[in-house]
Amino acid sequence: MDEPVDVPARRGRLHGRLLQVLGLFSAVVTAVALWQFGVFGGDSERDPIGVAEGLDTAWLAASAAEAGIEESKSAASVEPESPSASTEAPASESPSEVPSSEAAATTTPAAEAAQATPSCTANLIVNQQWNRSIDVTVEVVNSGNAEFDSWTIDLDIDDMEIYNYWNMQELDHDWYGSENWNGRLDPGEDAVTGFQADTSRGFDLPATVTCEADD
């Protein structure tokens, strides 16, 4: 005949085993959770951290990585500045501007005609002088910047009367003119003529007389 089974004792042992299994399972789950949040590591002196602190640290690391990626994308998207954009075109000189030297060299026909007006000077040089007479050399010089074909001089001098002359011809009212062969003078050239005249006592001969050039 079989022995009677102690039902309460069997239930007690089963309940104890379930509690052990549940305790072991809870320990394993706790260990895994702490390992994931970095509580256990290679440093034995490291202070344990909470779950919230571990989550914050992971979120900050992810944000920093994302910011670095965005910054690198921005740097890559910046295009180099075109050299032509920063270079200014040199100012072109207006063709209408005329250099001052060229403008000064440009003269009108009227100005050229005024500059080319012929002129002469008649110098009187005393060769000999006596009490009542004088011998004079006349030097006619082209003192202008243009040639001329003939010249005339005014020998109407007070207290003097010409009675002899050479290398010139007598005109009206004590005016004398060039001959055909000595009238044409280039600038700087001269023609030499002269005369003899009666004078009063103490006569003083002028150094020059009026000279006119005809082109």
Backbone as ProteinMPNN parsed JSONL, in Angstrom:
{"seq_chain_A": "MDEPVDVPARRGRLHGRLLQVLGLFSAVVTAVALWQFGVFGGDSERDPIGVAEGLDTAWLAASAAEAGIEESKSAASVEPESPSASTEAPASESPSEVPSSEAAATTTPAAEAAQATPSCTANLIVNQQWNRSIDVTVEVVNSGNAEFDSWTIDLDIDDMEIYNYWNMQELDHDWYGSENWNGRLDPGEDAVTGFQADTSRGFDLPATVTCEADD", "coords_chain_A": {"N_chain_A": [[0.852, -1.192, 0.0], [0.605, 2.2, -0.923], [2.487, 5.04, 0.419], [1.085, 7.805, 2.12], [0.965, 11.068, 0.491], [2.621, 14.09, 1.342], [1.101, 16.844, 0.914], [1.154, 19.704, 1.609], [3.904, 20.059, 2.293], [5.193, 19.529, -0.129], [4.255, 21.622, -1.702], [5.424, 23.774, -0.423], [8.158, 23.414, -0.916], [8.225, 23.73, -3.716], [7.399, 26.365, -3.973], [9.515, 27.664, -2.778], [11.581, 27.1, -4.592], [10.688, 28.515, -6.848], [10.887, 31.129, -5.932], [13.66, 31.316, -5.692], [14.418, 31.059, -8.389], [13.217, 33.371, -9.475], [14.622, 35.349, -8.05], [17.247, 34.901, -8.982], [16.866, 35.494, -11.681], [16.161, 38.208, -11.542], [18.57, 39.263, -10.573], [20.297, 38.752, -12.708], [19.114, 40.347, -14.726], [19.425, 42.909, -13.621], [22.237, 43.103, -13.506], [22.884, 43.069, -16.242], [21.637, 45.451, -17.069], [23.043, 47.397, -15.6], [25.561, 47.033, -16.716], [25.151, 47.903, -19.36], [24.699, 50.634, -19.017], [27.166, 51.525, -18.273], [28.196, 51.196, -15.71], [29.822, 49.18, -14.807], [33.21, 48.843, -15.54], [36.584, 49.021, -16.904], [38.015, 50.525, -15.032], [38.511, 50.258, -11.685], [38.202, 52.085, -9.672], [36.271, 53.804, -10.441], [33.442, 55.888, -10.033], [30.081, 54.859, -9.491], [27.417, 55.581, -11.801], [24.242, 57.116, -12.403], [21.237, 56.015, -14.09], [19.964, 58.101, -15.512], [22.033, 59.943, -15.844], [23.724, 58.536, -17.522], [22.144, 58.363, -19.832], [21.964, 61.109, -20.527], [24.625, 61.671, -21.126], [25.087, 60.051, -23.38], [23.284, 61.259, -25.136], [24.367, 63.861, -25.467], [26.823, 63.227, -26.67], [25.933, 62.216, -29.13], [24.704, 64.514, -30.163], [26.914, 66.236, -30.451], [28.396, 64.86, -32.382], [26.639, 65.037, -34.557], [26.603, 67.825, -34.956], [29.259, 68.259, -35.749], [29.266, 66.954, -38.217], [27.442, 68.558, -39.672], [28.89, 70.995, -39.722], [31.146, 70.303, -41.243], [29.873, 69.794, -43.652], [28.96, 72.362, -44.282], [31.396, 73.755, -44.614], [32.385, 72.439, -46.839], [30.557, 73.211, -48.737], [31.097, 75.863, -49.302], [31.996, 77.98, -51.844], [34.976, 78.758, -53.657], [36.183, 82.096, -53.958], [35.758, 83.901, -56.915], [38.459, 84.973, -58.944], [38.026, 87.054, -60.755], [35.932, 88.431, -59.644], [36.894, 89.996, -57.523], [38.746, 91.593, -58.662], [39.32, 94.714, -59.945], [38.583, 96.391, -62.955], [41.113, 98.14, -64.738], [41.187, 101.689, -64.832], [40.355, 103.176, -67.801], [42.073, 105.343, -69.945], [40.787, 108.301, -71.164], [40.296, 108.749, -74.604], [39.922, 111.265, -75.524], [41.441, 112.979, -74.075], [44.151, 115.105, -74.328], [47.636, 115.156, -74.219], [49.458, 117.584, -72.302], [51.803, 118.628, -73.452], [51.412, 118.09, -76.166], [49.114, 119.578, -76.638], [50.125, 122.106, -76.176], [51.834, 122.292, -78.307], [50.133, 122.5, -80.423], [48.988, 124.932, -82.513], [47.089, 127.696, -83.696], [46.336, 128.841, -87.079], [46.339, 131.658, -87.1], [47.916, 132.264, -84.882], [50.34, 131.159, -85.707], [50.867, 132.807, -87.884], [51.221, 135.24, -86.579], [53.505, 134.67, -85.114], [55.301, 134.355, -87.168], [55.788, 136.859, -88.216], [57.712, 139.101, -90.046], [60.577, 141.004, -89.045], [62.941, 143.694, -88.465], [66.07, 145.225, -87.549], [67.863, 148.268, -87.406], [71.073, 149.223, -87.025], [73.25, 151.891, -86.161], [76.538, 152.81, -86.749], [79.273, 154.733, -85.926], [81.82, 155.63, -88.031], [83.718, 157.684, -88.701], [83.962, 161.015, -87.421], [83.654, 164.448, -87.836], [83.967, 168.048, -87.352], [81.663, 169.114, -88.593], [80.569, 167.027, -90.043], [79.951, 163.531, -90.795], [80.699, 160.017, -90.925], [79.059, 157.036, -91.47], [78.261, 153.64, -90.727], [75.659, 151.418, -91.608], [73.926, 148.787, -90.256], [71.738, 146.392, -91.126], [69.639, 144.104, -89.702], [68.01, 140.97, -89.758], [65.84, 140.477, -87.397], [63.715, 138.896, -86.696], [61.678, 135.866, -86.9], [61.217, 134.97, -89.394], [61.846, 134.951, -92.892], [62.449, 137.777, -95.088], [61.877, 139.873, -98.0], [62.657, 142.452, -98.593], [63.788, 145.624, -97.204], [63.355, 148.683, -95.383], [64.588, 151.818, -94.137], [64.431, 154.521, -91.767], [65.948, 157.478, -92.052], [65.589, 160.047, -91.237], [66.857, 162.261, -89.459], [67.316, 164.684, -86.998], [69.227, 167.683, -87.488], [70.974, 166.602, -89.345], [72.111, 165.964, -92.616], [72.039, 163.937, -95.357], [74.437, 163.392, -97.828], [75.786, 161.525, -99.292], [75.617, 158.038, -100.052], [75.55, 154.382, -99.913], [74.983, 151.027, -101.12], [72.222, 151.061, -100.823], [69.032, 152.496, -101.713], [67.548, 155.703, -102.37], [64.466, 156.78, -101.056], [61.295, 158.322, -100.442], [61.097, 161.292, -98.396], [63.392, 161.085, -96.692], [63.556, 158.37, -96.311], [65.118, 155.259, -96.837], [65.821, 152.427, -98.904], [66.359, 148.862, -99.494], [68.597, 147.377, -101.931], [68.152, 145.436, -104.961], [69.656, 143.152, -104.654], [70.418, 142.882, -101.969], [68.236, 142.799, -100.339], [66.814, 140.538, -99.514], [66.658, 138.67, -96.612], [67.41, 136.1, -94.34], [66.324, 134.857, -91.093], [68.414, 136.28, -88.641], [70.396, 137.0, -90.445], [72.269, 139.715, -91.986], [72.51, 142.933, -93.594], [74.867, 145.166, -94.873], [75.258, 148.587, -95.092], [75.723, 152.151, -95.753], [76.415, 155.695, -95.09], [77.264, 159.172, -95.693], [77.169, 162.317, -94.097], [76.215, 165.776, -93.547], [76.481, 167.585, -90.531], [75.408, 169.371, -87.58], [77.297, 171.384, -85.229], [78.462, 169.563, -82.45], [76.833, 167.332, -82.806], [74.889, 164.426, -82.062], [74.745, 161.126, -82.766], [72.083, 158.776, -83.077], [71.777, 155.376, -81.755], [70.225, 153.454, -83.032], [67.781, 153.235, -85.708], [64.45, 153.512, -87.124], [63.272, 150.504, -88.611], [61.801, 148.658, -91.213], [60.44, 145.638, -92.382], [59.623, 143.914, -95.372], [57.701, 141.309, -96.683]], "CA_chain_A": [[0.0, 0.0, 0.0], [1.42, 3.43, -1.05], [2.481, 5.948, 1.56], [0.337, 9.063, 1.806], [1.819, 12.216, 0.048], [2.453, 15.32, 2.158], [0.861, 17.912, -0.065], [1.678, 21.029, 2.045], [5.373, 20.111, 2.231], [5.605, 19.632, -1.533], [3.971, 22.982, -2.159], [6.404, 24.692, 0.17], [9.428, 23.3, -1.635], [8.043, 24.324, -5.06], [7.338, 27.819, -3.832], [10.884, 28.138, -2.504], [12.363, 27.071, -5.844], [10.254, 29.629, -7.711], [11.482, 32.371, -5.407], [15.08, 31.324, -6.059], [14.528, 31.343, -9.83], [12.894, 34.791, -9.672], [15.738, 36.157, -7.524], [18.377, 34.78, -9.917], [16.523, 36.227, -12.899], [16.258, 39.648, -11.239], [19.991, 39.617, -10.462], [20.874, 38.786, -14.064], [18.595, 41.544, -15.43], [20.066, 44.103, -13.018], [23.643, 43.141, -13.933], [22.921, 43.469, -17.668], [21.274, 46.883, -17.167], [24.179, 48.215, -15.123], [26.65, 46.927, -17.698], [24.826, 48.735, -20.523], [24.825, 52.055, -18.659], [28.559, 51.846, -17.999], [28.577, 51.177, -14.298], [30.984, 48.304, -14.714], [34.219, 49.135, -16.547], [37.932, 48.579, -16.578], [38.542, 51.268, -13.898], [37.87, 49.777, -10.455], [37.943, 53.21, -8.792], [35.256, 54.664, -11.065], [32.215, 56.003, -9.26], [28.884, 54.423, -10.24], [26.576, 56.652, -12.298], [22.846, 56.74, -12.505], [20.708, 55.761, -15.427], [19.678, 59.401, -16.179], [23.307, 60.554, -16.258], [24.21, 57.797, -18.684], [21.364, 58.783, -21.004], [22.37, 62.475, -20.91], [25.957, 61.613, -21.763], [24.933, 59.49, -24.729], [22.592, 62.247, -26.003], [25.321, 64.94, -25.779], [27.796, 62.717, -27.634], [25.282, 62.135, -30.433], [24.497, 65.892, -30.665], [28.213, 66.758, -30.887], [28.747, 64.217, -33.652], [25.78, 65.606, -35.613], [27.062, 69.191, -35.217], [30.495, 68.174, -36.528], [28.916, 66.593, -39.596], [26.853, 69.731, -40.318], [29.938, 71.987, -39.944], [31.961, 69.856, -42.366], [29.086, 69.996, -44.874], [28.952, 73.801, -44.589], [32.712, 74.123, -45.129], [32.535, 71.878, -48.179], [29.655, 73.885, -49.676], [31.557, 77.226, -49.6], [32.697, 78.014, -53.126], [36.094, 79.732, -53.66], [35.851, 83.378, -54.598], [36.293, 84.026, -58.27], [39.436, 86.07, -59.043], [37.513, 88.179, -61.529], [34.971, 89.209, -58.868], [37.576, 90.941, -56.648], [39.689, 92.398, -59.444], [38.669, 95.823, -60.634], [39.163, 96.702, -64.253], [41.85, 99.406, -64.675], [40.516, 102.839, -65.445], [40.87, 103.458, -69.138], [42.293, 106.764, -70.199], [39.895, 108.81, -72.199], [41.059, 109.13, -75.804], [39.755, 112.683, -75.835], [42.402, 113.777, -73.348], [45.35, 115.372, -75.108], [48.724, 115.544, -73.332], [49.684, 119.026, -72.26], [52.845, 118.999, -74.395], [50.842, 118.094, -77.511], [48.199, 120.71, -76.723], [50.916, 123.322, -76.285], [52.434, 122.353, -79.632], [49.093, 122.792, -81.402], [48.74, 126.368, -82.62], [46.162, 128.088, -84.749], [47.004, 129.564, -88.185], [46.539, 133.062, -86.745], [49.072, 132.34, -83.995], [51.536, 130.923, -86.516], [51.134, 134.008, -88.689], [51.763, 136.261, -85.685], [54.868, 134.284, -84.775], [56.146, 134.426, -88.365], [55.843, 138.233, -88.729], [59.104, 139.527, -90.23], [60.995, 142.243, -88.389], [64.353, 143.99, -88.655], [66.677, 146.26, -86.711], [68.907, 149.024, -88.107], [72.061, 149.746, -86.087], [74.122, 152.923, -86.727], [77.887, 152.744, -86.181], [80.069, 155.876, -86.385], [83.169, 155.322, -88.499], [84.485, 158.905, -88.466], [83.135, 162.186, -87.178], [84.386, 165.707, -87.847], [83.212, 169.125, -86.719], [80.341, 169.297, -89.193], [80.252, 165.898, -90.918], [80.038, 162.221, -90.152], [80.698, 158.825, -91.78], [78.301, 156.06, -90.668], [77.911, 152.313, -91.255], [74.315, 150.959, -91.206], [73.821, 147.321, -90.24], [70.334, 145.97, -91.084], [69.621, 142.706, -89.244], [66.72, 140.286, -89.646], [65.706, 140.136, -85.97], [62.513, 138.093, -86.497], [61.787, 134.418, -87.11], [60.784, 134.683, -90.77], [62.629, 135.673, -93.895], [61.743, 138.833, -95.824], [62.459, 140.137, -99.316], [63.207, 143.809, -98.692], [63.746, 146.393, -95.977], [63.457, 150.146, -95.496], [64.996, 152.455, -92.877], [64.112, 155.945, -91.671], [67.141, 158.262, -91.704], [65.189, 161.439, -91.022], [67.455, 162.583, -88.164], [67.486, 166.13, -86.835], [70.584, 168.268, -87.597], [71.815, 165.772, -90.214], [71.702, 165.963, -94.021], [72.842, 162.94, -96.077], [74.857, 163.803, -99.162], [76.342, 160.372, -99.992], [75.188, 156.758, -99.464], [75.885, 153.212, -100.72], [74.28, 149.752, -100.878], [70.807, 151.3, -100.584], [68.462, 153.478, -102.632], [66.783, 156.74, -101.69], [63.019, 156.804, -101.263], [60.736, 159.637, -100.121], [61.128, 161.842, -97.039], [64.566, 160.551, -95.983], [63.487, 156.918, -96.164], [66.02, 154.56, -97.749], [65.452, 151.019, -99.022], [67.361, 147.892, -99.939], [68.788, 147.116, -103.351], [67.594, 144.15, -105.384], [70.547, 142.056, -104.307], [70.669, 142.74, -100.525], [66.996, 142.963, -99.589], [66.307, 139.286, -98.934], [67.44, 138.244, -95.45], [66.866, 135.059, -93.463], [66.467, 135.217, -89.673], [69.792, 136.372, -88.166], [71.281, 137.563, -91.456], [72.318, 141.176, -92.006], [73.003, 143.631, -94.798], [75.66, 146.313, -94.438], [75.228, 149.759, -95.966], [76.269, 153.299, -95.026], [76.202, 157.02, -95.669], [77.991, 160.325, -95.177], [76.199, 163.392, -93.926], [76.596, 167.01, -92.854], [75.835, 167.692, -89.218], [75.682, 170.59, -86.827], [78.328, 171.224, -84.212], [78.007, 168.809, -81.279], [75.779, 166.376, -83.205], [74.921, 163.126, -81.365], [74.07, 160.127, -83.618], [71.391, 157.7, -82.328], [72.335, 154.027, -81.956], [69.357, 152.714, -83.964], [66.695, 153.954, -86.361], [63.31, 152.653, -87.468], [63.472, 149.568, -89.732], [60.598, 147.909, -91.574], [60.708, 144.507, -93.288], [58.515, 143.572, -96.264], [57.834, 139.952, -97.215]], "C_chain_A": [[0.878, 1.227, 0.0], [1.276, 4.304, 0.158], [1.74, 7.225, 1.159], [1.308, 10.21, 1.486], [1.503, 13.426, 0.877], [2.324, 16.492, 1.199], [1.368, 19.248, 0.393], [3.192, 21.116, 1.946], [5.86, 20.248, 0.802], [5.374, 21.039, -2.066], [4.989, 23.985, -1.613], [7.732, 24.639, -0.561], [9.328, 23.922, -3.038], [8.031, 25.836, -4.997], [8.735, 28.408, -3.573], [11.742, 28.154, -3.759], [11.974, 28.203, -6.789], [10.843, 30.943, -7.252], [12.963, 32.451, -5.766], [15.275, 31.673, -7.536], [14.267, 32.813, -10.109], [14.023, 35.692, -9.174], [16.934, 36.131, -8.449], [18.113, 35.558, -11.19], [16.635, 37.732, -12.689], [17.709, 40.09, -11.154], [20.648, 39.73, -11.835], [20.43, 40.029, -14.817], [19.257, 42.8, -14.903], [21.511, 44.236, -13.483], [23.772, 43.596, -15.385], [22.632, 44.944, -17.826], [22.414, 47.768, -16.725], [25.356, 48.175, -16.086], [26.405, 47.832, -18.905], [24.999, 50.229, -20.227], [26.219, 52.403, -18.163], [28.951, 51.847, -16.558], [29.821, 50.339, -14.103], [31.944, 48.62, -15.839], [35.568, 48.631, -16.124], [38.491, 49.275, -15.369], [37.803, 50.846, -12.644], [37.512, 50.893, -9.524], [36.883, 54.13, -9.343], [33.987, 54.65, -10.237], [31.038, 55.554, -10.086], [28.032, 55.617, -10.629], [25.166, 56.152, -12.411], [22.431, 56.528, -13.936], [20.484, 57.046, -16.195], [20.949, 60.047, -16.665], [23.878, 59.847, -17.47], [23.474, 58.174, -19.943], [21.751, 60.159, -21.474], [23.711, 62.465, -21.623], [25.866, 61.071, -23.172], [24.275, 60.479, -25.665], [23.526, 63.375, -26.395], [26.354, 64.48, -26.805], [27.192, 62.642, -29.029], [25.079, 63.52, -31.033], [25.802, 66.473, -31.177], [28.626, 66.153, -32.21], [27.935, 64.789, -34.795], [26.218, 67.02, -35.974], [28.344, 69.189, -36.043], [30.226, 67.837, -37.975], [28.349, 67.786, -40.339], [27.912, 70.784, -40.636], [30.816, 71.604, -41.124], [31.218, 70.024, -43.681], [29.073, 71.462, -45.284], [30.282, 74.239, -45.175], [32.915, 73.614, -46.542], [31.69, 72.614, -49.196], [30.086, 75.294, -50.023], [32.386, 77.188, -50.874], [33.829, 79.024, -53.056], [35.694, 80.975, -54.449], [36.528, 83.474, -55.955], [37.279, 85.171, -58.335], [38.884, 87.271, -59.762], [36.559, 89.034, -60.734], [35.656, 90.27, -58.033], [38.548, 91.834, -57.393], [38.939, 93.468, -60.196], [39.379, 96.097, -61.949], [39.884, 98.024, -64.171], [41.102, 100.503, -65.414], [41.165, 103.153, -66.782], [40.973, 104.956, -69.344], [41.428, 107.205, -71.359], [40.69, 109.222, -73.422], [40.944, 110.602, -76.124], [40.755, 113.558, -75.115], [43.677, 113.904, -74.17], [46.454, 115.766, -74.15], [49.008, 117.03, -73.447], [50.749, 119.465, -73.257], [52.311, 119.057, -75.821], [49.887, 119.263, -77.694], [48.969, 122.013, -76.879], [51.513, 123.461, -77.675], [51.418, 122.698, -80.706], [48.789, 124.282, -81.395], [47.795, 126.623, -83.776], [46.923, 128.78, -85.866], [47.257, 131.017, -87.853], [47.752, 133.223, -85.837], [50.364, 132.109, -84.761], [51.888, 132.146, -87.349], [51.732, 135.115, -87.827], [53.202, 135.953, -85.315], [55.813, 134.457, -85.96], [56.214, 135.828, -88.955], [57.294, 138.664, -88.866], [59.377, 140.847, -89.514], [62.49, 142.426, -88.586], [64.784, 145.101, -87.71], [67.794, 146.925, -87.504], [69.824, 149.669, -87.077], [72.979, 150.738, -86.806], [75.456, 152.916, -85.997], [78.712, 153.886, -86.777], [81.469, 155.4, -86.787], [84.122, 156.504, -88.237], [83.522, 160.07, -88.243], [84.041, 163.427, -87.099], [83.518, 166.81, -87.22], [81.801, 169.241, -87.272], [79.986, 168.186, -90.195], [80.5, 164.581, -90.182], [80.011, 161.128, -91.208], [80.129, 157.667, -90.939], [78.121, 154.748, -91.431], [76.542, 151.914, -90.705], [74.276, 149.425, -91.328], [72.35, 146.942, -90.064], [70.295, 144.469, -90.795], [68.186, 142.188, -89.244], [66.602, 139.775, -88.212], [64.464, 139.304, -85.669], [62.772, 136.617, -86.698], [61.275, 134.003, -88.481], [61.636, 135.495, -91.734], [61.788, 136.791, -94.512], [62.535, 139.17, -97.075], [63.072, 141.529, -99.447], [63.07, 144.517, -97.354], [63.843, 147.888, -96.293], [63.818, 150.699, -94.127], [64.7, 153.956, -92.953], [65.354, 156.696, -91.174], [66.824, 159.752, -91.595], [65.605, 161.823, -89.602], [67.7, 164.085, -88.113], [68.963, 166.519, -86.899], [71.529, 167.397, -88.408], [71.225, 165.779, -91.612], [72.638, 165.048, -94.795], [73.19, 163.489, -97.454], [75.493, 162.658, -99.946], [75.902, 159.091, -99.272], [75.566, 155.633, -100.407], [75.112, 151.971, -100.242], [72.817, 149.94, -100.448], [70.342, 152.379, -101.551], [67.555, 154.453, -101.877], [65.311, 156.653, -102.067], [62.516, 158.204, -100.91], [60.951, 159.994, -98.661], [62.189, 161.175, -96.169], [64.422, 159.08, -95.589], [64.375, 156.294, -97.242], [65.667, 153.071, -97.728], [66.568, 150.16, -99.575], [67.461, 147.871, -101.449], [68.161, 145.756, -103.681], [68.412, 142.962, -104.87], [70.784, 141.886, -102.796], [69.402, 142.897, -99.674], [66.52, 141.688, -98.899], [67.237, 138.816, -97.818], [66.687, 137.152, -94.692], [67.029, 135.489, -92.004], [67.928, 135.164, -89.229], [70.756, 136.942, -89.18], [71.236, 139.093, -91.419], [72.823, 141.672, -93.354], [73.691, 144.901, -94.319], [75.617, 147.394, -95.508], [75.791, 150.951, -95.18], [75.988, 154.603, -95.742], [77.173, 158.023, -95.037], [77.025, 161.505, -95.143], [76.841, 164.609, -93.268], [75.81, 167.096, -91.551], [76.139, 169.069, -88.618], [76.759, 170.318, -85.794], [77.729, 170.535, -82.972], [76.897, 167.803, -81.578], [75.981, 165.03, -82.487], [74.104, 162.129, -82.18], [73.365, 159.074, -82.772], [71.975, 156.331, -82.659], [71.53, 153.227, -82.956], [68.349, 153.674, -84.582], [65.598, 152.952, -86.708], [63.627, 151.821, -88.699], [62.184, 148.792, -89.941], [60.962, 146.848, -92.595], [59.46, 144.2, -94.079], [58.761, 142.169, -96.81], [57.246, 139.854, -98.613]], "O_chain_A": [[1.799, 1.325, 0.811], [0.245, 4.367, 0.827], [1.778, 7.651, 0.005], [2.355, 10.326, 2.124], [0.345, 13.775, 1.107], [3.318, 17.051, 0.737], [2.004, 19.922, -0.417], [3.717, 22.157, 1.549], [6.812, 20.98, 0.529], [6.205, 21.579, -2.796], [5.358, 24.938, -2.3], [8.362, 25.668, -0.804], [10.27, 24.575, -3.486], [8.587, 26.508, -5.865], [9.084, 29.479, -4.069], [12.525, 29.078, -3.981], [12.832, 28.783, -7.455], [11.25, 31.773, -8.065], [13.466, 33.523, -6.103], [16.152, 32.457, -7.898], [14.992, 33.441, -10.88], [14.342, 36.693, -9.815], [17.571, 37.156, -8.694], [19.012, 36.206, -11.726], [17.141, 38.449, -13.552], [18.049, 41.18, -11.616], [21.428, 40.643, -12.104], [21.238, 40.693, -15.467], [19.617, 43.678, -15.688], [21.965, 45.331, -13.814], [24.643, 44.398, -15.724], [23.286, 45.628, -18.613], [22.728, 48.766, -17.375], [26.065, 49.168, -16.252], [27.336, 48.455, -19.415], [25.402, 50.994, -21.103], [26.42, 53.512, -17.667], [29.962, 52.452, -16.202], [30.739, 50.699, -13.365], [31.529, 48.663, -16.997], [35.704, 47.915, -15.132], [39.363, 48.716, -14.704], [36.593, 51.051, -12.542], [36.639, 50.734, -8.671], [36.62, 55.172, -8.742], [33.508, 53.604, -9.798], [30.991, 55.838, -11.282], [27.931, 56.575, -9.863], [24.909, 54.952, -12.502], [23.175, 56.822, -14.872], [20.771, 57.108, -17.39], [20.982, 60.632, -17.747], [24.453, 60.486, -18.35], [24.08, 58.298, -21.007], [21.863, 60.391, -22.678], [23.903, 63.174, -22.611], [26.518, 61.596, -24.075], [24.631, 60.558, -26.841], [23.496, 63.818, -27.543], [26.723, 65.237, -27.702], [27.86, 62.967, -30.009], [25.248, 63.712, -32.237], [25.819, 67.13, -32.218], [29.154, 66.854, -33.074], [28.464, 65.006, -35.885], [26.212, 67.391, -37.148], [28.505, 70.019, -36.938], [30.88, 68.372, -38.871], [28.707, 68.027, -41.492], [27.857, 71.409, -41.695], [31.195, 72.461, -41.922], [31.82, 70.351, -44.703], [29.162, 71.784, -46.469], [30.308, 75.011, -46.133], [33.548, 74.284, -47.358], [32.034, 72.656, -50.377], [29.522, 75.893, -50.939], [33.364, 76.446, -50.966], [33.654, 80.075, -52.439], [34.979, 80.911, -55.449], [37.71, 83.167, -56.109], [36.982, 86.254, -57.832], [39.229, 88.404, -59.424], [36.359, 90.206, -61.053], [35.091, 91.345, -57.833], [39.12, 92.749, -56.8], [38.039, 93.18, -60.985], [40.605, 96.043, -62.041], [39.346, 98.968, -63.593], [40.481, 100.285, -66.454], [42.374, 103.367, -66.869], [40.086, 105.724, -68.971], [41.361, 106.548, -72.397], [41.661, 109.969, -73.301], [41.742, 111.146, -76.886], [40.928, 114.726, -75.461], [44.214, 112.905, -74.649], [46.235, 116.648, -73.32], [48.836, 117.65, -74.497], [50.637, 120.539, -73.85], [52.685, 119.936, -76.598], [49.842, 119.874, -78.762], [48.547, 122.913, -77.606], [51.686, 124.57, -78.181], [51.794, 123.143, -81.791], [48.376, 124.828, -80.372], [47.725, 125.838, -84.722], [48.035, 129.261, -85.647], [48.274, 131.574, -88.267], [48.523, 134.172, -85.977], [51.369, 132.774, -84.507], [53.061, 132.484, -87.505], [52.625, 135.841, -88.263], [54.029, 136.859, -85.211], [57.008, 134.682, -85.766], [56.657, 135.984, -90.093], [58.043, 138.599, -87.891], [58.494, 141.698, -89.401], [63.221, 141.467, -88.838], [63.956, 145.82, -87.149], [68.572, 146.256, -88.185], [69.403, 150.56, -86.339], [73.435, 150.474, -87.918], [75.5, 153.004, -84.77], [78.833, 153.992, -87.997], [82.202, 154.837, -85.974], [85.183, 156.342, -87.634], [82.424, 160.107, -88.797], [85.048, 163.441, -86.391], [82.471, 166.532, -86.634], [80.848, 169.442, -86.518], [79.18, 168.406, -91.099], [81.143, 164.521, -89.134], [79.383, 161.28, -92.256], [80.632, 157.357, -89.86], [77.861, 154.75, -92.634], [76.281, 152.046, -89.51], [74.563, 148.865, -92.386], [71.777, 147.142, -88.993], [70.848, 143.667, -91.548], [67.267, 142.87, -88.792], [67.198, 138.758, -87.859], [64.182, 139.03, -84.503], [63.915, 136.161, -86.673], [60.942, 132.84, -88.706], [62.084, 136.596, -91.412], [60.559, 136.75, -94.462], [63.705, 138.807, -97.204], [63.912, 141.758, -100.316], [62.331, 144.071, -96.477], [64.352, 148.286, -97.34], [63.427, 150.152, -93.096], [64.714, 154.568, -94.021], [65.754, 156.558, -90.018], [67.682, 160.603, -91.831], [64.814, 161.724, -88.664], [68.221, 164.679, -89.058], [69.833, 165.785, -86.429], [72.742, 167.434, -88.2], [70.017, 165.623, -91.794], [73.838, 165.301, -94.9], [72.319, 163.996, -98.162], [75.722, 162.796, -101.148], [75.824, 159.056, -98.044], [75.873, 155.88, -101.573], [74.658, 151.904, -99.1], [72.247, 149.072, -99.786], [71.157, 153.091, -102.138], [66.896, 154.097, -100.9], [64.958, 156.477, -103.233], [63.254, 159.176, -101.068], [60.986, 159.121, -97.795], [61.91, 160.753, -95.046], [65.075, 158.606, -94.659], [64.388, 156.731, -98.392], [65.273, 152.522, -96.698], [67.584, 150.659, -100.059], [66.543, 148.286, -102.157], [67.705, 145.032, -102.796], [67.867, 141.875, -104.681], [71.299, 140.849, -102.377], [69.473, 143.099, -98.462], [65.902, 141.742, -97.836], [68.429, 138.594, -98.031], [65.487, 137.265, -94.437], [67.804, 136.402, -91.718], [68.604, 134.151, -89.409], [71.858, 137.34, -88.803], [70.295, 139.687, -90.893], [73.456, 140.951, -94.125], [73.168, 145.621, -93.47], [75.905, 147.142, -96.679], [76.282, 150.779, -94.064], [75.415, 154.632, -96.831], [77.802, 157.762, -94.011], [76.186, 161.672, -96.027], [77.838, 164.513, -92.552], [74.637, 166.728, -91.483], [77.003, 169.808, -89.091], [77.093, 169.166, -85.516], [76.64, 170.883, -82.515], [76.111, 167.463, -80.693], [77.11, 164.564, -82.331], [72.885, 162.273, -82.275], [73.965, 158.529, -81.846], [72.591, 156.146, -83.709], [72.093, 152.396, -83.668], [68.095, 154.762, -84.066], [65.774, 151.738, -86.606], [64.164, 152.318, -89.689], [61.556, 148.328, -88.989], [61.693, 147.111, -93.55], [58.357, 144.219, -93.534], [59.837, 141.858, -97.32], [57.27, 138.783, -99.219]]}, "name": "protein", "num_of_chains": 1, "seq": "MDEPVDVPARRGRLHGRLLQVLGLFSAVVTAVALWQFGVFGGDSERDPIGVAEGLDTAWLAASAAEAGIEESKSAASVEPESPSASTEAPASESPSEVPSSEAAATTTPAAEAAQATPSCTANLIVNQQWNRSIDVTVEVVNSGNAEFDSWTIDLDIDDMEIYNYWNMQELDHDWYGSENWNGRLDPGEDAVTGFQADTSRGFDLPATVTCEADD"}
